[in-house]
Amino acid sequence: MSKVDWERPLTEEEKEFKAMVAECLPAVVCRTEVSKVTGGWLTLNTIKKDDSKGTGPRQRFNSGKKVLYRRDDLIEYGIRRFGIVEVKSLAA
């Protein structure tokens, strides 16, 4: 099981990434649109599996047959689940 450590403080790099991504996403994201709005970074199947194990985004909402996530919970889940490392340029 891929446990998400919600207690660990985010690194400065992760905070910067979270802020950058937050500018691009709506405040609420429907689970079926997650892959589309994150450019494939997060996928429907991964989030569905993690939700069923209790390791998905911190909070979710049901509205009819739709599952919704708050933008910040979704981004932080992705960061904590997969990690973020900036690739430095090799050009000198």
Biopython code that builds the backbone (N, CA, C, O; Angstrom):
import numpy as np
from Bio.PDB.StructureBuilder import StructureBuilder

atoms = [
    (1, "MET", "N", (0.846, -1.178, 0.000)),
    (1, "MET", "CA", (0.000, 0.000, 0.000)),
    (1, "MET", "C", (0.889, 1.238, 0.000)),
    (1, "MET", "O", (1.846, 1.308, 0.771)),
    (2, "SER", "N", (0.592, 2.205, -0.843)),
    (2, "SER", "CA", (1.346, 3.446, -0.897)),
    (2, "SER", "C", (0.774, 4.417, 0.117)),
    (2, "SER", "O", (-0.216, 5.101, -0.141)),
    (3, "LYS", "N", (1.412, 4.466, 1.267)),
    (3, "LYS", "CA", (0.933, 5.338, 2.332)),
    (3, "LYS", "C", (1.358, 6.774, 2.052)),
    (3, "LYS", "O", (2.488, 7.029, 1.637)),
    (4, "VAL", "N", (0.451, 7.695, 2.281)),
    (4, "VAL", "CA", (0.719, 9.111, 2.103)),
    (4, "VAL", "C", (0.947, 9.704, 3.481)),
    (4, "VAL", "O", (0.069, 9.630, 4.340)),
    (5, "ASP", "N", (2.118, 10.293, 3.705)),
    (5, "ASP", "CA", (2.460, 10.882, 4.993)),
    (5, "ASP", "C", (1.976, 12.330, 5.038)),
    (5, "ASP", "O", (2.647, 13.234, 4.539)),
    (6, "TRP", "N", (0.806, 12.541, 5.640)),
    (6, "TRP", "CA", (0.213, 13.874, 5.704)),
    (6, "TRP", "C", (0.863, 14.727, 6.792)),
    (6, "TRP", "O", (0.661, 15.941, 6.822)),
    (7, "GLU", "N", (1.631, 14.120, 7.674)),
    (7, "GLU", "CA", (2.248, 14.851, 8.786)),
    (7, "GLU", "C", (3.575, 15.502, 8.388)),
    (7, "GLU", "O", (3.966, 16.509, 8.978)),
    (8, "ARG", "N", (4.258, 14.952, 7.416)),
    (8, "ARG", "CA", (5.559, 15.470, 7.011)),
    (8, "ARG", "C", (5.407, 16.862, 6.405)),
    (8, "ARG", "O", (4.576, 17.070, 5.521)),
    (9, "PRO", "N", (6.217, 17.821, 6.885)),
    (9, "PRO", "CA", (6.154, 19.152, 6.276)),
    (9, "PRO", "C", (6.626, 19.100, 4.821)),
    (9, "PRO", "O", (7.546, 18.353, 4.487)),
    (10, "LEU", "N", (5.998, 19.889, 3.970)),
    (10, "LEU", "CA", (6.433, 19.970, 2.579)),
    (10, "LEU", "C", (7.762, 20.713, 2.513)),
    (10, "LEU", "O", (8.007, 21.641, 3.284)),
    (11, "THR", "N", (8.611, 20.299, 1.588)),
    (11, "THR", "CA", (9.870, 21.003, 1.366)),
    (11, "THR", "C", (9.575, 22.318, 0.648)),
    (11, "THR", "O", (8.470, 22.516, 0.142)),
    (12, "GLU", "N", (10.547, 23.205, 0.604)),
    (12, "GLU", "CA", (10.370, 24.469, -0.116)),
    (12, "GLU", "C", (10.080, 24.205, -1.600)),
    (12, "GLU", "O", (9.245, 24.876, -2.206)),
    (13, "GLU", "N", (10.771, 23.234, -2.167)),
    (13, "GLU", "CA", (10.554, 22.872, -3.570)),
    (13, "GLU", "C", (9.118, 22.388, -3.787)),
    (13, "GLU", "O", (8.484, 22.742, -4.781)),
    (14, "GLU", "N", (8.613, 21.584, -2.862)),
    (14, "GLU", "CA", (7.243, 21.079, -2.967)),
    (14, "GLU", "C", (6.229, 22.204, -2.790)),
    (14, "GLU", "O", (5.199, 22.215, -3.464)),
    (15, "LYS", "N", (6.502, 23.138, -1.906)),
    (15, "LYS", "CA", (5.602, 24.286, -1.714)),
    (15, "LYS", "C", (5.534, 25.136, -2.973)),
    (15, "LYS", "O", (4.459, 25.585, -3.370)),
    (16, "GLU", "N", (6.686, 25.356, -3.600)),
    (16, "GLU", "CA", (6.721, 26.125, -4.847)),
    (16, "GLU", "C", (5.923, 25.425, -5.939)),
    (16, "GLU", "O", (5.167, 26.065, -6.671)),
    (17, "PHE", "N", (6.092, 24.118, -6.046)),
    (17, "PHE", "CA", (5.362, 23.343, -7.052)),
    (17, "PHE", "C", (3.858, 23.408, -6.788)),
    (17, "PHE", "O", (3.068, 23.591, -7.714)),
    (18, "LYS", "N", (3.470, 23.259, -5.530)),
    (18, "LYS", "CA", (2.052, 23.310, -5.160)),
    (18, "LYS", "C", (1.442, 24.651, -5.550)),
    (18, "LYS", "O", (0.342, 24.695, -6.103)),
    (19, "ALA", "N", (2.147, 25.742, -5.267)),
    (19, "ALA", "CA", (1.645, 27.071, -5.616)),
    (19, "ALA", "C", (1.526, 27.236, -7.130)),
    (19, "ALA", "O", (0.550, 27.807, -7.617)),
    (20, "MET", "N", (2.503, 26.742, -7.867)),
    (20, "MET", "CA", (2.487, 26.853, -9.321)),
    (20, "MET", "C", (1.294, 26.086, -9.913)),
    (20, "MET", "O", (0.584, 26.605, -10.775)),
    (21, "VAL", "N", (1.082, 24.862, -9.448)),
    (21, "VAL", "CA", (-0.013, 24.048, -9.973)),
    (21, "VAL", "C", (-1.364, 24.628, -9.565)),
    (21, "VAL", "O", (-2.317, 24.592, -10.343)),
    (22, "ALA", "N", (-1.448, 25.162, -8.350)),
    (22, "ALA", "CA", (-2.713, 25.725, -7.851)),
    (22, "ALA", "C", (-3.213, 26.869, -8.737)),
    (22, "ALA", "O", (-4.419, 27.080, -8.863)),
    (23, "GLU", "N", (-2.288, 27.601, -9.345)),
    (23, "GLU", "CA", (-2.685, 28.697, -10.243)),
    (23, "GLU", "C", (-3.432, 28.198, -11.471)),
    (23, "GLU", "O", (-4.195, 28.947, -12.080)),
    (24, "CYS", "N", (-3.220, 26.947, -11.835)),
    (24, "CYS", "CA", (-3.765, 26.403, -13.082)),
    (24, "CYS", "C", (-5.037, 25.583, -12.906)),
    (24, "CYS", "O", (-5.743, 25.325, -13.880)),
    (25, "LEU", "N", (-5.338, 25.171, -11.680)),
    (25, "LEU", "CA", (-6.471, 24.275, -11.458)),
    (25, "LEU", "C", (-7.670, 25.012, -10.875)),
    (25, "LEU", "O", (-7.506, 26.000, -10.159)),
    (26, "PRO", "N", (-8.874, 24.534, -11.179)),
    (26, "PRO", "CA", (-10.057, 25.097, -10.536)),
    (26, "PRO", "C", (-10.073, 24.739, -9.049)),
    (26, "PRO", "O", (-9.368, 23.822, -8.628)),
    (27, "ALA", "N", (-10.860, 25.445, -8.261)),
    (27, "ALA", "CA", (-10.925, 25.234, -6.814)),
    (27, "ALA", "C", (-11.415, 23.829, -6.460)),
    (27, "ALA", "O", (-11.025, 23.273, -5.434)),
    (28, "VAL", "N", (-12.259, 23.267, -7.300)),
    (28, "VAL", "CA", (-12.803, 21.921, -7.094)),
    (28, "VAL", "C", (-12.603, 21.136, -8.390)),
    (28, "VAL", "O", (-12.854, 21.643, -9.484)),
    (29, "VAL", "N", (-12.146, 19.892, -8.248)),
    (29, "VAL", "CA", (-11.881, 19.055, -9.423)),
    (29, "VAL", "C", (-12.674, 17.760, -9.304)),
    (29, "VAL", "O", (-12.623, 17.082, -8.278)),
    (30, "CYS", "N", (-13.404, 17.423, -10.360)),
    (30, "CYS", "CA", (-14.142, 16.171, -10.426)),
    (30, "CYS", "C", (-13.160, 15.035, -10.715)),
    (30, "CYS", "O", (-12.270, 15.182, -11.552)),
    (31, "ARG", "N", (-13.319, 13.915, -10.032)),
    (31, "ARG", "CA", (-12.382, 12.807, -10.192)),
    (31, "ARG", "C", (-12.240, 12.358, -11.647)),
    (31, "ARG", "O", (-11.142, 11.999, -12.072)),
    (32, "THR", "N", (-13.316, 12.374, -12.405)),
    (32, "THR", "CA", (-13.236, 11.927, -13.800)),
    (32, "THR", "C", (-12.428, 12.892, -14.670)),
    (32, "THR", "O", (-12.038, 12.536, -15.782)),
    (33, "GLU", "N", (-12.171, 14.110, -14.178)),
    (33, "GLU", "CA", (-11.423, 15.108, -14.930)),
    (33, "GLU", "C", (-9.985, 15.280, -14.429)),
    (33, "GLU", "O", (-9.231, 16.087, -14.972)),
    (34, "VAL", "N", (-9.613, 14.534, -13.410)),
    (34, "VAL", "CA", (-8.297, 14.707, -12.778)),
    (34, "VAL", "C", (-7.154, 14.585, -13.783)),
    (34, "VAL", "O", (-6.267, 15.438, -13.809)),
    (35, "SER", "N", (-7.160, 13.557, -14.593)),
    (35, "SER", "CA", (-6.076, 13.353, -15.546)),
    (35, "SER", "C", (-5.996, 14.510, -16.538)),
    (35, "SER", "O", (-4.908, 14.982, -16.867)),
    (36, "LYS", "N", (-7.145, 14.955, -17.005)),
    (36, "LYS", "CA", (-7.194, 16.042, -17.985)),
    (36, "LYS", "C", (-6.659, 17.345, -17.400)),
    (36, "LYS", "O", (-5.833, 18.006, -18.030)),
    (37, "VAL", "N", (-7.111, 17.723, -16.219)),
    (37, "VAL", "CA", (-6.716, 19.023, -15.670)),
    (37, "VAL", "C", (-5.295, 19.024, -15.106)),
    (37, "VAL", "O", (-4.706, 20.090, -14.924)),
    (38, "THR", "N", (-4.733, 17.835, -14.824)),
    (38, "THR", "CA", (-3.350, 17.778, -14.321)),
    (38, "THR", "C", (-2.366, 17.373, -15.417)),
    (38, "THR", "O", (-1.201, 17.101, -15.128)),
    (39, "GLY", "N", (-2.811, 17.331, -16.646)),
    (39, "GLY", "CA", (-1.923, 16.981, -17.749)),
    (39, "GLY", "C", (-1.415, 15.552, -17.674)),
    (39, "GLY", "O", (-0.346, 15.244, -18.200)),
    (40, "GLY", "N", (-2.176, 14.675, -17.021)),
    (40, "GLY", "CA", (-1.795, 13.273, -16.909)),
    (40, "GLY", "C", (-0.931, 12.963, -15.695)),
    (40, "GLY", "O", (-0.586, 11.804, -15.464)),
    (41, "TRP", "N", (-0.573, 13.989, -14.908)),
    (41, "TRP", "CA", (0.240, 13.772, -13.702)),
    (41, "TRP", "C", (-0.475, 12.830, -12.736)),
    (41, "TRP", "O", (0.130, 11.898, -12.205)),
    (42, "LEU", "N", (-1.750, 13.075, -12.516)),
    (42, "LEU", "CA", (-2.570, 12.199, -11.671)),
    (42, "LEU", "C", (-3.604, 11.532, -12.562)),
    (42, "LEU", "O", (-4.133, 12.162, -13.478)),
    (43, "THR", "N", (-3.894, 10.266, -12.303)),
    (43, "THR", "CA", (-4.844, 9.554, -13.154)),
    (43, "THR", "C", (-6.046, 9.054, -12.367)),
    (43, "THR", "O", (-5.981, 8.841, -11.157)),
    (44, "LEU", "N", (-7.124, 8.878, -13.079)),
    (44, "LEU", "CA", (-8.374, 8.405, -12.497)),
    (44, "LEU", "C", (-8.182, 7.075, -11.779)),
    (44, "LEU", "O", (-8.609, 6.927, -10.634)),
    (45, "ASN", "N", (-7.549, 6.112, -12.430)),
    (45, "ASN", "CA", (-7.411, 4.782, -11.831)),
    (45, "ASN", "C", (-6.582, 4.797, -10.554)),
    (45, "ASN", "O", (-6.933, 4.130, -9.581)),
    (46, "THR", "N", (-5.491, 5.545, -10.545)),
    (46, "THR", "CA", (-4.652, 5.613, -9.346)),
    (46, "THR", "C", (-5.428, 6.211, -8.182)),
    (46, "THR", "O", (-5.378, 5.691, -7.067)),
    (47, "ILE", "N", (-6.140, 7.296, -8.437)),
    (47, "ILE", "CA", (-6.883, 7.946, -7.356)),
    (47, "ILE", "C", (-8.031, 7.062, -6.880)),
    (47, "ILE", "O", (-8.299, 6.997, -5.680)),
    (48, "LYS", "N", (-8.708, 6.389, -7.792)),
    (48, "LYS", "CA", (-9.786, 5.478, -7.388)),
    (48, "LYS", "C", (-9.246, 4.368, -6.484)),
    (48, "LYS", "O", (-9.842, 4.049, -5.456)),
    (49, "LYS", "N", (-8.110, 3.785, -6.880)),
    (49, "LYS", "CA", (-7.512, 2.712, -6.070)),
    (49, "LYS", "C", (-7.095, 3.235, -4.701)),
    (49, "LYS", "O", (-7.370, 2.611, -3.676)),
    (50, "ASP", "N", (-6.425, 4.391, -4.696)),
    (50, "ASP", "CA", (-5.983, 4.952, -3.418)),
    (50, "ASP", "C", (-7.170, 5.337, -2.541)),
    (50, "ASP", "O", (-7.130, 5.131, -1.328)),
    (51, "ASP", "N", (-8.215, 5.889, -3.129)),
    (51, "ASP", "CA", (-9.427, 6.201, -2.356)),
    (51, "ASP", "C", (-10.000, 4.948, -1.704)),
    (51, "ASP", "O", (-10.387, 4.974, -0.536)),
    (52, "SER", "N", (-10.053, 3.857, -2.453)),
    (52, "SER", "CA", (-10.629, 2.621, -1.910)),
    (52, "SER", "C", (-9.790, 2.052, -0.768)),
    (52, "SER", "O", (-10.313, 1.348, 0.096)),
    (53, "LYS", "N", (-8.470, 2.359, -0.763)),
    (53, "LYS", "CA", (-7.582, 1.902, 0.313)),
    (53, "LYS", "C", (-7.513, 2.893, 1.470)),
    (53, "LYS", "O", (-6.906, 2.611, 2.503)),
    (54, "GLY", "N", (-8.137, 4.054, 1.292)),
    (54, "GLY", "CA", (-8.069, 5.087, 2.318)),
    (54, "GLY", "C", (-6.790, 5.903, 2.261)),
    (54, "GLY", "O", (-6.435, 6.571, 3.233)),
    (55, "THR", "N", (-6.084, 5.856, 1.112)),
    (55, "THR", "CA", (-4.828, 6.585, 0.983)),
    (55, "THR", "C", (-4.888, 7.664, -0.103)),
    (55, "THR", "O", (-3.853, 8.160, -0.548)),
    (56, "GLY", "N", (-6.095, 8.020, -0.522)),
    (56, "GLY", "CA", (-6.253, 9.039, -1.560)),
    (56, "GLY", "C", (-6.166, 10.436, -1.000)),
    (56, "GLY", "O", (-5.688, 10.623, 0.119)),
    (57, "PRO", "N", (-6.617, 11.423, -1.754)),
    (57, "PRO", "CA", (-6.613, 12.799, -1.257)),
    (57, "PRO", "C", (-7.311, 12.887, 0.100)),
    (57, "PRO", "O", (-8.238, 12.135, 0.397)),
    (58, "ARG", "N", (-6.840, 13.815, 0.896)),
    (58, "ARG", "CA", (-7.279, 13.930, 2.289)),
    (58, "ARG", "C", (-8.798, 14.006, 2.439)),
    (58, "ARG", "O", (-9.371, 13.381, 3.331)),
    (59, "GLN", "N", (-9.436, 14.761, 1.576)),
    (59, "GLN", "CA", (-10.882, 14.952, 1.702)),
    (59, "GLN", "C", (-11.524, 14.831, 0.329)),
    (59, "GLN", "O", (-10.954, 15.262, -0.674)),
    (60, "ARG", "N", (-12.695, 14.250, 0.292)),
    (60, "ARG", "CA", (-13.439, 14.167, -0.968)),
    (60, "ARG", "C", (-14.913, 14.406, -0.667)),
    (60, "ARG", "O", (-15.369, 14.249, 0.466)),
    (61, "PHE", "N", (-15.632, 14.784, -1.691)),
    (61, "PHE", "CA", (-17.061, 15.072, -1.574)),
    (61, "PHE", "C", (-17.801, 14.292, -2.643)),
    (61, "PHE", "O", (-17.284, 14.101, -3.744)),
    (62, "ASN", "N", (-18.984, 13.847, -2.336)),
    (62, "ASN", "CA", (-19.850, 13.199, -3.313)),
    (62, "ASN", "C", (-20.964, 14.172, -3.669)),
    (62, "ASN", "O", (-21.541, 14.822, -2.799)),
    (63, "SER", "N", (-21.254, 14.259, -4.956)),
    (63, "SER", "CA", (-22.360, 15.068, -5.436)),
    (63, "SER", "C", (-23.034, 14.266, -6.533)),
    (63, "SER", "O", (-22.532, 14.184, -7.654)),
    (64, "GLY", "N", (-24.169, 13.677, -6.206)),
    (64, "GLY", "CA", (-24.794, 12.747, -7.137)),
    (64, "GLY", "C", (-23.861, 11.559, -7.299)),
    (64, "GLY", "O", (-23.465, 10.936, -6.314)),
    (65, "LYS", "N", (-23.510, 11.247, -8.532)),
    (65, "LYS", "CA", (-22.584, 10.140, -8.798)),
    (65, "LYS", "C", (-21.144, 10.618, -8.978)),
    (65, "LYS", "O", (-20.264, 9.824, -9.307)),
    (66, "LYS", "N", (-20.904, 11.895, -8.767)),
    (66, "LYS", "CA", (-19.572, 12.471, -8.965)),
    (66, "LYS", "C", (-18.801, 12.516, -7.647)),
    (66, "LYS", "O", (-19.374, 12.714, -6.576)),
    (67, "VAL", "N", (-17.484, 12.328, -7.756)),
    (67, "VAL", "CA", (-16.572, 12.488, -6.623)),
    (67, "VAL", "C", (-15.749, 13.735, -6.897)),
    (67, "VAL", "O", (-15.178, 13.891, -7.977)),
    (68, "LEU", "N", (-15.693, 14.620, -5.911)),
    (68, "LEU", "CA", (-15.013, 15.900, -6.064)),
    (68, "LEU", "C", (-13.903, 16.052, -5.038)),
    (68, "LEU", "O", (-13.999, 15.547, -3.919)),
    (69, "TYR", "N", (-12.850, 16.751, -5.432)),
    (69, "TYR", "CA", (-11.726, 17.023, -4.536)),
    (69, "TYR", "C", (-11.442, 18.518, -4.515)),
    (69, "TYR", "O", (-11.614, 19.206, -5.521)),
    (70, "ARG", "N", (-11.007, 19.012, -3.368)),
    (70, "ARG", "CA", (-10.519, 20.379, -3.294)),
    (70, "ARG", "C", (-9.150, 20.423, -3.979)),
    (70, "ARG", "O", (-8.350, 19.497, -3.846)),
    (71, "ARG", "N", (-8.899, 21.477, -4.690)),
    (71, "ARG", "CA", (-7.644, 21.649, -5.433)),
    (71, "ARG", "C", (-6.417, 21.393, -4.547)),
    (71, "ARG", "O", (-5.540, 20.615, -4.923)),
    (72, "ASP", "N", (-6.348, 22.033, -3.386)),
    (72, "ASP", "CA", (-5.156, 21.907, -2.540)),
    (72, "ASP", "C", (-4.952, 20.479, -2.043)),
    (72, "ASP", "O", (-3.818, 20.005, -1.975)),
    (73, "ASP", "N", (-6.033, 19.792, -1.697)),
    (73, "ASP", "CA", (-5.917, 18.398, -1.253)),
    (73, "ASP", "C", (-5.415, 17.510, -2.387)),
    (73, "ASP", "O", (-4.602, 16.613, -2.166)),
    (74, "LEU", "N", (-5.895, 17.759, -3.581)),
    (74, "LEU", "CA", (-5.502, 16.965, -4.743)),
    (74, "LEU", "C", (-4.017, 17.161, -5.072)),
    (74, "LEU", "O", (-3.294, 16.194, -5.310)),
    (75, "ILE", "N", (-3.579, 18.407, -5.084)),
    (75, "ILE", "CA", (-2.175, 18.685, -5.396)),
    (75, "ILE", "C", (-1.263, 18.101, -4.323)),
    (75, "ILE", "O", (-0.253, 17.469, -4.630)),
    (76, "GLU", "N", (-1.626, 18.315, -3.077)),
    (76, "GLU", "CA", (-0.781, 17.820, -1.994)),
    (76, "GLU", "C", (-0.731, 16.287, -1.988)),
    (76, "GLU", "O", (0.310, 15.698, -1.697)),
    (77, "TYR", "N", (-1.842, 15.659, -2.305)),
    (77, "TYR", "CA", (-1.859, 14.198, -2.435)),
    (77, "TYR", "C", (-0.841, 13.754, -3.485)),
    (77, "TYR", "O", (-0.050, 12.844, -3.238)),
    (78, "GLY", "N", (-0.859, 14.397, -4.657)),
    (78, "GLY", "CA", (0.071, 14.034, -5.718)),
    (78, "GLY", "C", (1.521, 14.223, -5.305)),
    (78, "GLY", "O", (2.369, 13.377, -5.587)),
    (79, "ILE", "N", (1.801, 15.323, -4.641)),
    (79, "ILE", "CA", (3.161, 15.590, -4.177)),
    (79, "ILE", "C", (3.602, 14.534, -3.175)),
    (79, "ILE", "O", (4.703, 13.994, -3.275)),
    (80, "ARG", "N", (2.741, 14.244, -2.216)),
    (80, "ARG", "CA", (3.102, 13.290, -1.164)),
    (80, "ARG", "C", (3.118, 11.848, -1.682)),
    (80, "ARG", "O", (3.884, 11.024, -1.183)),
    (81, "ARG", "N", (2.302, 11.543, -2.651)),
    (81, "ARG", "CA", (2.221, 10.180, -3.193)),
    (81, "ARG", "C", (3.390, 9.867, -4.124)),
    (81, "ARG", "O", (3.975, 8.786, -4.057)),
    (82, "PHE", "N", (3.727, 10.828, -4.998)),
    (82, "PHE", "CA", (4.717, 10.569, -6.035)),
    (82, "PHE", "C", (6.031, 11.326, -5.854)),
    (82, "PHE", "O", (7.050, 10.954, -6.436)),
    (83, "GLY", "N", (6.007, 12.374, -5.057)),
    (83, "GLY", "CA", (7.204, 13.182, -4.858)),
    (83, "GLY", "C", (7.409, 14.169, -5.990)),
    (83, "GLY", "O", (6.863, 14.013, -7.082)),
    (84, "ILE", "N", (8.205, 15.184, -5.710)),
    (84, "ILE", "CA", (8.527, 16.213, -6.699)),
    (84, "ILE", "C", (10.018, 16.533, -6.558)),
    (84, "ILE", "O", (10.497, 16.849, -5.468)),
    (85, "VAL", "N", (10.726, 16.448, -7.656)),
    (85, "VAL", "CA", (12.149, 16.804, -7.672)),
    (85, "VAL", "C", (12.390, 17.629, -8.932)),
    (85, "VAL", "O", (12.096, 17.187, -10.043)),
    (86, "GLU", "N", (12.920, 18.815, -8.748)),
    (86, "GLU", "CA", (13.233, 19.662, -9.902)),
    (86, "GLU", "C", (14.455, 19.096, -10.611)),
    (86, "GLU", "O", (15.457, 18.759, -9.980)),
    (87, "VAL", "N", (14.356, 18.997, -11.925)),
    (87, "VAL", "CA", (15.475, 18.529, -12.734)),
    (87, "VAL", "C", (16.272, 19.752, -13.144)),
    (87, "VAL", "O", (15.773, 20.629, -13.850)),
    (88, "LYS", "N", (17.484, 19.798, -12.704)),
    (88, "LYS", "CA", (18.349, 20.934, -13.015)),
    (88, "LYS", "C", (18.858, 20.824, -14.454)),
    (88, "LYS", "O", (19.104, 19.727, -14.955)),
    (89, "SER", "N", (19.007, 21.950, -15.092)),
    (89, "SER", "CA", (19.496, 21.990, -16.467)),
    (89, "SER", "C", (20.952, 21.538, -16.528)),
    (89, "SER", "O", (21.754, 21.882, -15.660)),
    (90, "LEU", "N", (21.280, 20.778, -17.545)),
    (90, "LEU", "CA", (22.653, 20.320, -17.733)),
    (90, "LEU", "C", (23.466, 21.315, -18.555)),
    (90, "LEU", "O", (24.683, 21.172, -18.673)),
    (91, "ALA", "N", (22.805, 22.318, -19.123)),
    (91, "ALA", "CA", (23.512, 23.307, -19.936)),
    (91, "ALA", "C", (24.384, 24.179, -19.041)),
    (91, "ALA", "O", (23.974, 24.597, -17.958)),
    (92, "ALA", "N", (25.584, 24.438, -19.517)),
    (92, "ALA", "CA", (26.507, 25.254, -18.710)),
    (92, "ALA", "C", (26.582, 26.673, -19.211)),
    (92, "ALA", "O", (27.310, 27.489, -18.646)),
]
sb = StructureBuilder()
sb.init_structure("model")
sb.init_model(0)
sb.init_chain("A")
sb.init_seg("    ")
for serial, (resi, resn, name, xyz) in enumerate(atoms, 1):
    if name == "N":
        sb.init_residue(resn, " ", resi, " ")
    sb.init_atom(name, np.array(xyz, "f"), 0.0, 1.0, " ", f" {name:<3s}", serial, name[0])
structure = sb.get_structure()
